[in-house]
């Protein structure tokens, strides 16, 4: 995405800072979201996720592990939301708006 923003026909040496800011505005929230998801999934894989599997023998370990499996799979639901093309279109729109070309 950074390469596309920097190579965009509207990006010039005088406004490269706008392209960089656009990149930051689009990618930083996603990177932070992904870091949070990664931490959460890591806790689940280590059986250390609060509220899911706490290693207490209550006689229904299989059910608890099935629930944990479903929660881990649910963590990947964001992959179907938009994707790279939607993110690029958002970045391009923001670049155009920032340069007054929208």
N, C-alpha and C positions, 0 to 999 in steps of 0.2 A: 504494500500500500504506500509506503514512504516513497519508493521509486516512482510509482505512478503519479503521486502528488507532485513530486519534484519535476517530473517530465511532462506534467500537464501543460497544455498550450497557454493557460492563463498565468502560470508561474514564471516569474522573471527574477533576475538577481535582486531587484528592488523589493520584491514582495515574497522572497523565499521564506521569510519569517512567518508569513501567514500560512504557507503550506506546512511548515513545521508545527505551528500551533494547531492547525486542523488535524494533523496526524496525532498529536498528543491528545486532543479533545476526543477523538474517536477511539484510539487504541488504549489509552490509559484506563478508562473505566472497564473495558473488556479484560485487560490484563489483570486488574485488581479482582474482578469477578472470578477469573480463572484461577488465580492464586488461592482465593477463598475456597472454591470448589475442590481444588487439589488437596488442600489441608483437610477438608471435611471427609473426602473419600479416603485419604491416607489414614485418618483416625478409624474409619470403618474397616479398612483392610487389616488394621492392627487390633481389631476387636476392642477399641478404646473409645468408641463414639458414644457420647452421653445419650442416654435414652434408648439405645438399641440393644446391644449385646454387652452385658457387664460381667460375664464370667461367673455369675451366681447360679449354682445348681438348683433349678426349680423344677426339674423333671421334664421340661419342654424345650430342650436345647435345639432340637430340629426345627421347631416352629420359630424360635428366636432367630436361628440362622437363615431360615427362609425369609423372614421379615427383613433381616439385614441385607440379604441378597436383593430383594425388591427395592430397598432404599438406595443401595449402591447403583442399581440400574436406573432409578429415577434421577440420580445425580447427573446423568448424561443427557437428559431431555433437552437441555439448552442447545445441543448440537443441531437440532432440527429447526432452530429459530433464525431464519434469515440466511446466514452464511456469509461467505466472503464477498459475494457479489452485492448483496444488500448493504454490507458494511462499506464497500467501495462507493456505491451510489450515495450513501449518506455522507461520506467524506467529500465526494465531489460537490454535492449540494452545499455543504458547509463552506467549502473553499470558494465557490461562486458567490455565496451570500457574503462572505467576509470581504470579497473583492468588489462587491457591489455589482456583480454580473448576473444575479439571479432574476 
